[in-house]
Amino acid sequence: DGILKWTAHTATGTPQFGQTVKVAPALAADGTVYTTTLTGKLWAISPPRGAGTEGTIKWNFDFGEHLGPTPLDSAPVTAPPNRGQDAIGSAASATIGADGTIYIGANNSNVYAIDPDGQQKWLYEAERELAGIWTTGALSSDGSTLYIAANKGGVYALNTRDGSLKWQYPIFASVYSSPALDS
């Protein structure tokens, strides 16, 4: 009926960044809402119980604390609050596997698999670019392959078990559209 049911605040203590959530949230089978912010994190939020109006932050995953071994080779080209090309945060929606694993691409060109408790399972480094990955991944029907597009390197097919590369289709331009699968 258009009446607000509940809210949650992910930008704790940083009102100067304004609206930092710019993606569609992902909803897990247990009701957990996953969303990213351009200021550096993936958030897991539980809806309120009963008649409450405030969701609860379960955990957050800081992309800056999980960068991988290969540094980005360029300096940031924009500064807050214009996030994206500074390799902080994510402008992609999460994809949730049948086992609850959260798959997410980030602006630092990494693809992450994160378990439902907020722990990193694996990390895949796509070709390095400051505005790395802005697309939402698509899972194969059997859940064994994650397809994701990046702003450098094109489309990647990753093994969901360990994050290893199955194949890569190079596209020599930025990709902002998420992959779609058919039968």
N, C-alpha and C positions, 0 to 999 in steps of 0.2 A: 504493500500500500504506500510505499515511498517514505515511510517513517524510519528514521535512523535507529538501528538495533544496538550497535556497539561500535567502539573505536579502539584503536591502540596507537601509541605514540612511539615511533622508532627513532626519531631525531632527538633523543633525550639530550638536553643541555645545548643544543645547537640550533636555536631558532633563526640564526642569521643565514642559514642555508635555505630556509623556506621549504618549499615542497621538494623533498628529496626522493620520494617514491614516485617513479614514472613508468612502472610496468604493471601488467596484469598479475595479480597474485595467483599462486598455485594452491590448490586445496588438497590435502592428504585425506585418506580414508578415515583417519581418526579425528578429523576436524581441524587439524593444525593448518594454519595459513602461513605460506612461505612467500616472502617478498624481498626484493633487493632494494638497496638505496644507492644513489650515485655517490654518496659519501663513504662508501667502502664496505658495506656489510650485506650479508644474507641474514634475514630475521625469521625466526620461528615463533609464531604467535598462537596462543590458545585462546579460543573464544571464551567469553565469561560464562560462568555456570549460573543457572537459575535466571533471576531477573537482573543480573549485573549489566553494566553498560561499558565496562572497560576490559579489554582483552589483556592477557598476561604474556609478557615476553618470556618464552621458554629458554631461548639461547640466541646468540648471534655468532656468525662466522665472519671473521675479519679477513678479507682478501689480502690485505697488506701484510698479514702475519704468515701467509702461505704463498709466497711468490714463486717458488721453484728455483732451480739452479741457474737459469739463464736470465741475465738482466735485460731490461728494455734498452735499446741502443740510442734513444733520443730523449731530449729533455721535454717536459710538459709544454704544451703550446697554449693552454688556457689555465686560468686559476679559478678557485672557488668564487662564486657558486656555479660556474659554468663547467660542471664535471663531464667527463666522458673522454676527452682527449688528453687527460692527465693520468690515465691508467689506474684510476681509483674507482672502486665500486663496480656496479654492473647496471647495464640498461637492458638486461635480458630477463625474461620470466623463467622460473624454474620448471623443470620437467621431473615428475615423480615416477619412479619405477614401481612395479608391483610389490617389491620387497620394502618399499618406503625410502629407497635411496633417492636423494635429491641430486639432480644433474644440473649444473649451471655454468654458463660461460661468463667471463668477466672482462672488464676493459683492459686488464693486464695481459690479455691473450691466452689465459689459462682456461681449461675446462676442468671443473671439479666434480667429483662424486663425494657426497657427504652423507653419512648415515643419519637416521632420524634423531640421534642424540647430539648431532652437531659436530661429529668427528670426521675429519677428512679420511676417505677410503683411498682415493688416488687423485692424481693431478696429471693432466696432459698439457704440455706446452705446444700451442699452435705457433705458427710463424709469428715473430714478435712485431707488435704494432701498438701504438699508444691507445688507440680507440678499439682495441682488439676484437671483442666478440659482443655483438649487440643482438644476437638472434637467440631464439628459444630452440632447444634441441628437440628432435623427434626420435622416439624409440621404435625399433622394429617390433612386429607383432609378438615375437617370442621374447622380447626384452633383452636380447643379447647384443644389440648394436645401437649406439647413439649416433645420430646424424646431426651435425651442427655446422653452421657456416661462420666464417670469420672474415674480418676486413683485410686480412692478408693470408694468402694460401688457399682460399676457396672453401670447398666443402670437405669435411672430414667425417669418416666413419670410424668410430671407436668401439673397441670391445668393452662392454660394460663390466666385465669381470675384473679387469685390471687396468683399463685405460689405454691399452696398446692400440696403435694405429692399424686398422684393417686396410684402409685405402684413403687416398686423398685425390680430389679432383680440383686442379688449379683453376682459379678464376682470377684474372689479373685486374681486379678492381675491387672496391669495397663492397661487401655484401651486408645489407641491412634487413633482408627478408628471411624469415625462418623457413627451413625446409619442410616440405609436406610429403607424405608417403601415400601411395595407393596400393591396391592389391597386386 
